[in-house]
Amino acid sequence: MLIETLKLFCDVVETQSFSKAAAANYISQSAVSQQIRNLEERFGQQFIERAKRGLHLTEAGQTFYQGSKEIIQRYQELTDSLQSFSEDLSGMIRVATIYSVGLHDLPPYLRLFLKSYPQVNVHVEFHRANRVYDEVLNRNADIGLVAYPARRPQLESALFREDKLLLICHPDHPLAAQGSASLKQLENVNYVAFDKDIPTRKAVDRLLRERQVTVRTVMAFDNIETIKRAVEINAGVSIVPRSTVRQETEQGVLKEVDITEGPFLRPVGIIYRKGRALPRPAQKFMDILRNPLPEGEE
């Protein structure tokens, strides 16, 4: 029995979906069903019961799942131990990230890592924050990058970086002439926001609420790029991380304005599964993410 088959079984259990497990392993859903059926026939036990509300493990299935997880982890540890005898680092890292971090914060660290370890394949996927947590929990990603990392029982987190929040507006907006502005000046001003379930939106809403400021939200989007385009056409102002607007402010299409009550910092965290030894390439990538970039690499 191959390790890949045990991993496939665990993926089905953890994603609660044959189709998601198939997608994660780049095979067809029918192939997943056949391999699970082969496992059950081999051991003469039913492991998974299908129901309208999802998949359920039988008692035998639960025992097989726990044993499979232990075997996969031990196999990964063995692989990492053997790789330590080699000077060359190879393999694959799977990274799940929110859009703003993946587009604006991650690239220089990724370039540095690939320059140092060219034989490692780094697979990066962009998701909303809740999906990033799911990808790491379901073992579809080795590490995740999220803003305002939330505590989860099965996850560990480490600080990647902190980014200053600032106000952005169109160069012709009345606030653009000011080097700084108070949150009070946003009272009833047209505002372009993140969607309500985005952690940065929740943090900004809390800042405004604490200072009893009510903005006029005219648009809400799930990603930073669309927010910037809306501000560029003077649809409203917004509060965003500084790293995400560096190019637009240098080009003069957006104006950044410091918030006088600040500085307000947005923490970005690296999340990974608790109790699971990361593959050696992922450990090396974590080391690079947690340290300042060398001069000239930014």
DRENDO-1510 file (C-alpha; in Angstrom, 1 decimal, always signed):
<recs>
REC; n; res; u; v; w
REC; 1; MET; +0.0; +0.0; +0.0 .
REC; 2; LEU; +1.5; +3.3; -1.0 .
REC; 3; ILE; +1.8; +6.4; +1.2 .
REC; 4; GLU; +0.0; +8.4; -1.5 .
REC; 5; THR; -3.1; +6.2; -1.0 .
REC; 6; LEU; -3.1; +6.8; +2.8 .
REC; 7; LYS; -2.7; +10.6; +2.2 .
REC; 8; LEU; -5.6; +10.5; -0.3 .
REC; 9; PHE; -7.8; +8.8; +2.4 .
REC; 10; CYS; -6.8; +11.5; +4.9 .
REC; 11; ASP; -7.5; +14.3; +2.4 .
REC; 12; VAL; -11.0; +12.9; +1.8 .
REC; 13; VAL; -11.7; +12.8; +5.6 .
REC; 14; GLU; -10.2; +16.3; +6.2 .
REC; 15; THR; -11.9; +18.0; +3.3 .
REC; 16; GLN; -15.1; +16.1; +3.7 .
REC; 17; SER; -15.2; +15.8; +0.0 .
REC; 18; PHE; -14.1; +13.4; -2.7 .
REC; 19; SER; -14.0; +16.1; -5.3 .
REC; 20; LYS; -11.8; +18.4; -3.2 .
REC; 21; ALA; -9.4; +15.5; -2.4 .
REC; 22; ALA; -9.3; +14.8; -6.1 .
REC; 23; ALA; -8.4; +18.4; -7.0 .
REC; 24; ALA; -5.7; +18.6; -4.3 .
REC; 25; ASN; -4.1; +15.4; -5.7 .
REC; 26; TYR; -4.6; +16.2; -9.4 .
REC; 27; ILE; -6.6; +13.1; -10.1 .
REC; 28; SER; -10.2; +12.4; -11.1 .
REC; 29; GLN; -13.0; +12.0; -8.5 .
REC; 30; SER; -13.7; +8.5; -9.8 .
REC; 31; ALA; -10.1; +7.6; -9.2 .
REC; 32; VAL; -10.4; +8.7; -5.6 .
REC; 33; SER; -13.6; +6.7; -5.1 .
REC; 34; GLN; -11.9; +3.6; -6.5 .
REC; 35; GLN; -8.8; +3.9; -4.3 .
REC; 36; ILE; -11.0; +4.3; -1.2 .
REC; 37; ARG; -13.1; +1.3; -2.3 .
REC; 38; ASN; -9.9; -0.7; -2.8 .
REC; 39; LEU; -8.8; +0.1; +0.8 .
REC; 40; GLU; -12.1; -1.0; +2.2 .
REC; 41; GLU; -12.0; -4.2; +0.3 .
REC; 42; ARG; -8.4; -4.9; +1.3 .
REC; 43; PHE; -9.3; -4.7; +5.0 .
REC; 44; GLY; -12.8; -6.0; +4.8 .
REC; 45; GLN; -14.2; -2.9; +6.5 .
REC; 46; GLN; -16.3; +0.1; +5.6 .
REC; 47; PHE; -14.4; +3.2; +6.5 .
REC; 48; ILE; -16.6; +6.0; +5.1 .
REC; 49; GLU; -20.4; +6.4; +5.1 .
REC; 50; ARG; -21.9; +8.8; +2.7 .
REC; 51; ALA; -24.9; +10.9; +3.9 .
REC; 52; LYS; -26.8; +13.9; +2.7 .
REC; 53; ARG; -25.0; +16.1; +5.3 .
REC; 54; GLY; -21.5; +14.9; +4.3 .
REC; 55; LEU; -19.1; +12.1; +5.0 .
REC; 56; HIS; -18.9; +10.2; +8.3 .
REC; 57; LEU; -16.2; +7.8; +9.5 .
REC; 58; THR; -17.2; +4.5; +10.8 .
REC; 59; GLU; -15.4; +3.3; +14.0 .
REC; 60; ALA; -13.0; +1.3; +11.8 .
REC; 61; GLY; -12.6; +4.3; +9.6 .
REC; 62; GLN; -11.6; +6.5; +12.6 .
REC; 63; THR; -9.0; +4.0; +13.6 .
REC; 64; PHE; -7.6; +3.8; +10.1 .
REC; 65; TYR; -7.6; +7.6; +9.8 .
REC; 66; GLN; -5.6; +8.1; +13.0 .
REC; 67; GLY; -3.1; +5.4; +12.0 .
REC; 68; SER; -2.8; +6.8; +8.5 .
REC; 69; LYS; -2.0; +10.3; +9.8 .
REC; 70; GLU; +0.7; +8.8; +12.1 .
REC; 71; ILE; +2.3; +6.9; +9.2 .
REC; 72; ILE; +2.3; +9.9; +6.9 .
REC; 73; GLN; +3.9; +12.1; +9.5 .
REC; 74; ARG; +6.5; +9.5; +10.3 .
REC; 75; TYR; +7.2; +9.1; +6.6 .
REC; 76; GLN; +7.6; +12.9; +6.2 .
REC; 77; GLU; +10.0; +13.0; +9.2 .
REC; 78; LEU; +12.0; +10.1; +7.7 .
REC; 79; THR; +12.2; +12.0; +4.3 .
REC; 80; ASP; +13.3; +15.1; +6.0 .
REC; 81; SER; +16.0; +13.3; +8.0 .
REC; 82; LEU; +17.4; +11.6; +4.9 .
REC; 83; GLN; +17.4; +14.9; +3.1 .
REC; 84; SER; +19.5; +16.5; +5.8 .
REC; 85; PHE; +22.4; +14.3; +4.6 .
REC; 86; SER; +22.3; +16.1; +1.3 .
REC; 87; GLU; +23.6; +19.6; +0.8 .
REC; 88; ASP; +21.0; +20.2; -1.9 .
REC; 89; LEU; +17.5; +21.2; -0.9 .
REC; 90; SER; +14.7; +20.0; -3.1 .
REC; 91; GLY; +11.0; +19.2; -3.1 .
REC; 92; MET; +7.9; +21.3; -3.1 .
REC; 93; ILE; +6.4; +24.0; -0.8 .
REC; 94; ARG; +2.7; +24.8; -0.9 .
REC; 95; VAL; +1.8; +28.3; +0.2 .
REC; 96; ALA; -1.7; +29.7; +0.6 .
REC; 97; THR; -1.9; +33.5; +1.0 .
REC; 98; ILE; -4.3; +36.4; +1.0 .
REC; 99; TYR; -4.1; +38.6; -2.1 .
REC; 100; SER; -2.6; +41.7; -0.6 .
REC; 101; VAL; +0.3; +39.8; +1.0 .
REC; 102; GLY; +0.9; +37.5; -1.9 .
REC; 103; LEU; +1.0; +40.3; -4.4 .
REC; 104; HIS; +2.9; +42.9; -2.5 .
REC; 105; ASP; +4.8; +41.5; +0.5 .
REC; 106; LEU; +5.8; +38.0; -0.5 .
REC; 107; PRO; +7.6; +38.5; -3.9 .
REC; 108; PRO; +11.0; +39.7; -2.6 .
REC; 109; TYR; +11.2; +36.9; +0.0 .
REC; 110; LEU; +10.2; +34.4; -2.7 .
REC; 111; ARG; +12.9; +35.7; -5.0 .
REC; 112; LEU; +15.5; +35.4; -2.3 .
REC; 113; PHE; +14.4; +31.8; -1.4 .
REC; 114; LEU; +14.5; +30.6; -5.0 .
REC; 115; LYS; +17.9; +32.2; -5.5 .
REC; 116; SER; +19.2; +30.3; -2.5 .
REC; 117; TYR; +17.3; +27.0; -3.3 .
REC; 118; PRO; +16.7; +26.8; -7.0 .
REC; 119; GLN; +15.7; +23.1; -6.9 .
REC; 120; VAL; +12.7; +23.7; -4.7 .
REC; 121; ASN; +9.3; +24.2; -6.4 .
REC; 122; VAL; +7.2; +26.8; -4.6 .
REC; 123; HIS; +3.5; +26.6; -5.4 .
REC; 124; VAL; +1.6; +29.7; -4.3 .
REC; 125; GLU; -2.2; +30.0; -4.2 .
REC; 126; PHE; -4.3; +33.1; -3.6 .
REC; 127; HIS; -7.4; +32.9; -1.4 .
REC; 128; ARG; -9.6; +34.9; +1.0 .
REC; 129; ALA; -8.5; +34.6; +4.6 .
REC; 130; ASN; -11.0; +31.9; +5.7 .
REC; 131; ARG; -10.0; +29.7; +2.8 .
REC; 132; VAL; -6.2; +30.1; +3.7 .
REC; 133; TYR; -7.0; +28.7; +7.2 .
REC; 134; ASP; -8.9; +25.8; +5.6 .
REC; 135; GLU; -6.1; +25.0; +3.1 .
REC; 136; VAL; -3.6; +24.7; +6.0 .
REC; 137; LEU; -5.9; +22.7; +8.2 .
REC; 138; ASN; -6.7; +20.3; +5.4 .
REC; 139; ARG; -3.0; +19.9; +4.6 .
REC; 140; ASN; -3.4; +21.3; +1.1 .
REC; 141; ALA; -0.8; +24.0; +2.1 .
REC; 142; ASP; +2.3; +23.7; +4.2 .
REC; 143; ILE; +2.0; +27.3; +5.4 .
REC; 144; GLY; -0.5; +30.2; +5.1 .
REC; 145; LEU; -0.1; +34.0; +5.2 .
REC; 146; VAL; -2.9; +36.0; +6.7 .
REC; 147; ALA; -3.5; +39.4; +8.2 .
REC; 148; TYR; -4.5; +39.6; +11.9 .
REC; 149; PRO; -3.9; +35.9; +12.4 .
REC; 150; ALA; -6.7; +34.3; +14.5 .
REC; 151; ARG; -6.2; +31.7; +17.2 .
REC; 152; ARG; -7.2; +28.2; +16.1 .
REC; 153; PRO; -6.8; +25.1; +18.2 .
REC; 154; GLN; -5.0; +23.1; +15.5 .
REC; 155; LEU; -2.8; +25.9; +14.2 .
REC; 156; GLU; +0.4; +27.7; +15.3 .
REC; 157; SER; +1.3; +31.2; +14.1 .
REC; 158; ALA; +4.4; +33.3; +13.8 .
REC; 159; LEU; +4.8; +37.0; +12.9 .
REC; 160; PHE; +5.9; +37.6; +9.3 .
REC; 161; ARG; +5.8; +41.4; +9.3 .
REC; 162; GLU; +3.8; +44.5; +10.3 .
REC; 163; ASP; +2.5; +47.0; +7.9 .
REC; 164; LYS; +1.4; +50.6; +8.6 .
REC; 165; LEU; -2.2; +51.4; +7.8 .
REC; 166; LEU; -2.7; +54.8; +6.0 .
REC; 167; LEU; -5.4; +56.8; +4.3 .
REC; 168; ILE; -5.4; +56.9; +0.5 .
REC; 169; CYS; -7.3; +59.2; -1.8 .
REC; 170; HIS; -7.4; +60.7; -5.3 .
REC; 171; PRO; -4.8; +63.5; -5.8 .
REC; 172; ASP; -7.7; +66.0; -6.3 .
REC; 173; HIS; -9.5; +65.0; -3.1 .
REC; 174; PRO; -9.6; +67.7; -0.4 .
REC; 175; LEU; -7.6; +65.5; +2.0 .
REC; 176; ALA; -4.8; +65.0; -0.5 .
REC; 177; ALA; -3.3; +68.5; +0.3 .
REC; 178; GLN; -2.8; +67.5; +3.9 .
REC; 179; GLY; +0.2; +65.5; +5.0 .
REC; 180; SER; -1.9; +63.9; +7.7 .
REC; 181; ALA; -5.5; +63.7; +8.7 .
REC; 182; SER; -7.6; +62.7; +11.7 .
REC; 183; LEU; -10.1; +59.8; +11.6 .
REC; 184; LYS; -12.6; +62.4; +12.7 .
REC; 185; GLN; -12.2; +64.1; +9.3 .
REC; 186; LEU; -13.7; +60.9; +7.7 .
REC; 187; GLU; -17.1; +61.6; +9.2 .
REC; 188; ASN; -19.7; +61.1; +6.4 .
REC; 189; VAL; -16.9; +61.0; +3.7 .
REC; 190; ASN; -17.4; +58.6; +0.8 .
REC; 191; TYR; -15.4; +55.5; +1.7 .
REC; 192; VAL; -14.3; +52.4; -0.3 .
REC; 193; ALA; -14.1; +49.4; +2.0 .
REC; 194; PHE; -13.0; +45.8; +2.1 .
REC; 195; ASP; -15.9; +43.3; +2.4 .
REC; 196; LYS; -17.2; +42.8; +5.9 .
REC; 197; ASP; -15.7; +39.4; +6.4 .
REC; 198; ILE; -12.1; +40.5; +5.6 .
REC; 199; PRO; -10.0; +40.9; +8.8 .
REC; 200; THR; -8.5; +44.2; +7.7 .
REC; 201; ARG; -12.1; +45.6; +7.3 .
REC; 202; LYS; -13.0; +44.4; +10.8 .
REC; 203; ALA; -9.9; +46.1; +12.3 .
REC; 204; VAL; -10.6; +49.4; +10.5 .
REC; 205; ASP; -14.3; +49.3; +11.5 .
REC; 206; ARG; -13.1; +48.8; +15.1 .
REC; 207; LEU; -10.8; +51.9; +14.9 .
REC; 208; LEU; -13.6; +54.0; +13.5 .
REC; 209; ARG; -16.1; +52.7; +16.0 .
REC; 210; GLU; -13.8; +53.4; +19.0 .
REC; 211; ARG; -13.6; +57.0; +17.8 .
REC; 212; GLN; -17.3; +57.3; +17.0 .
REC; 213; VAL; -16.6; +58.0; +13.3 .
REC; 214; THR; -19.2; +57.0; +10.7 .
REC; 215; VAL; -18.0; +56.9; +7.1 .
REC; 216; ARG; -20.3; +56.6; +4.1 .
REC; 217; THR; -19.4; +53.3; +2.6 .
REC; 218; VAL; -20.1; +53.5; -1.1 .
REC; 219; MET; -18.4; +50.4; -2.3 .
REC; 220; ALA; -16.9; +47.2; -0.8 .
REC; 221; PHE; -14.6; +44.7; -2.4 .
REC; 222; ASP; -12.8; +41.5; -1.5 .
REC; 223; ASN; -9.3; +42.5; -2.7 .
REC; 224; ILE; -7.0; +45.4; -2.5 .
REC; 225; GLU; -6.5; +45.8; -6.3 .
REC; 226; THR; -10.2; +46.7; -6.9 .
REC; 227; ILE; -10.2; +49.0; -3.9 .
REC; 228; LYS; -7.3; +51.0; -5.4 .
REC; 229; ARG; -8.9; +51.2; -8.8 .
REC; 230; ALA; -12.1; +52.7; -7.1 .
REC; 231; VAL; -10.0; +55.3; -5.2 .
REC; 232; GLU; -8.1; +56.1; -8.4 .
REC; 233; ILE; -11.4; +57.3; -10.0 .
REC; 234; ASN; -12.2; +59.4; -6.9 .
REC; 235; ALA; -15.1; +57.2; -5.8 .
REC; 236; GLY; -14.0; +57.6; -2.2 .
REC; 237; VAL; -11.1; +57.3; +0.2 .
REC; 238; SER; -9.9; +54.1; +1.9 .
REC; 239; ILE; -7.6; +52.9; +4.7 .
REC; 240; VAL; -5.1; +50.2; +3.4 .
REC; 241; PRO; -1.7; +48.8; +4.2 .
REC; 242; ARG; +1.2; +51.0; +3.0 .
REC; 243; SER; +3.0; +48.2; +1.1 .
REC; 244; THR; +0.0; +47.7; -1.2 .
REC; 245; VAL; +0.0; +51.2; -2.6 .
REC; 246; ARG; +3.7; +51.9; -3.0 .
REC; 247; GLN; +3.6; +51.8; -6.8 .
REC; 248; GLU; +0.5; +53.9; -7.2 .
REC; 249; THR; +1.8; +56.7; -4.9 .
REC; 250; GLU; +5.1; +56.8; -6.7 .
REC; 251; GLN; +3.3; +57.1; -10.0 .
REC; 252; GLY; +1.1; +59.9; -8.5 .
REC; 253; VAL; -2.2; +58.2; -9.2 .
REC; 254; LEU; -2.9; +57.9; -5.5 .
REC; 255; LYS; -2.1; +60.2; -2.6 .
REC; 256; GLU; -1.2; +58.7; +0.8 .
REC; 257; VAL; -2.1; +60.6; +4.0 .
REC; 258; ASP; -0.9; +59.6; +7.5 .
REC; 259; ILE; -3.5; +59.1; +10.2 .
REC; 260; THR; -2.8; +61.4; +13.1 .
REC; 261; GLU; -4.1; +59.0; +15.8 .
REC; 262; GLY; -1.7; +56.3; +14.6 .
REC; 263; PRO; +0.5; +54.6; +13.8 .
REC; 264; PHE; -1.9; +51.7; +13.3 .
REC; 265; LEU; -0.1; +48.5; +12.3 .
REC; 266; ARG; -1.5; +45.5; +10.5 .
REC; 267; PRO; +0.2; +42.2; +11.6 .
REC; 268; VAL; +0.7; +39.6; +9.0 .
REC; 269; GLY; +1.2; +36.0; +10.4 .
REC; 270; ILE; +2.5; +32.8; +9.1 .
REC; 271; ILE; +0.2; +29.9; +10.0 .
REC; 272; TYR; +1.0; +26.2; +10.0 .
REC; 273; ARG; -0.4; +23.0; +11.5 .
REC; 274; LYS; +0.2; +22.4; +15.2 .
REC; 275; GLY; +2.1; +19.2; +16.1 .
REC; 276; ARG; +3.2; +18.6; +12.5 .
REC; 277; ALA; +6.8; +18.8; +11.5 .
REC; 278; LEU; +7.1; +21.0; +8.5 .
REC; 279; PRO; +9.1; +19.6; +5.5 .
REC; 280; ARG; +12.7; +20.8; +5.4 .
REC; 281; PRO; +12.1; +23.2; +2.4 .
REC; 282; ALA; +9.1; +24.8; +4.2 .
REC; 283; GLN; +11.3; +25.2; +7.4 .
REC; 284; LYS; +13.9; +27.0; +5.3 .
REC; 285; PHE; +11.3; +29.2; +3.7 .
REC; 286; MET; +9.9; +30.1; +7.2 .
REC; 287; ASP; +13.4; +31.1; +8.2 .
REC; 288; ILE; +13.6; +33.6; +5.3 .
REC; 289; LEU; +10.1; +34.9; +6.0 .
REC; 290; ARG; +10.9; +35.6; +9.7 .
REC; 291; ASN; +14.1; +37.5; +9.1 .
REC; 292; PRO; +14.6; +41.0; +7.5 .
REC; 293; LEU; +15.5; +41.0; +3.9 .
REC; 294; PRO; +19.2; +41.7; +3.1 .
REC; 295; GLU; +20.0; +45.1; +1.7 .
REC; 296; GLY; +19.3; +45.3; -2.0 .
REC; 297; GLU; +16.7; +42.4; -1.9 .
REC; 298; GLU; +13.6; +44.6; -1.2 .
</recs>
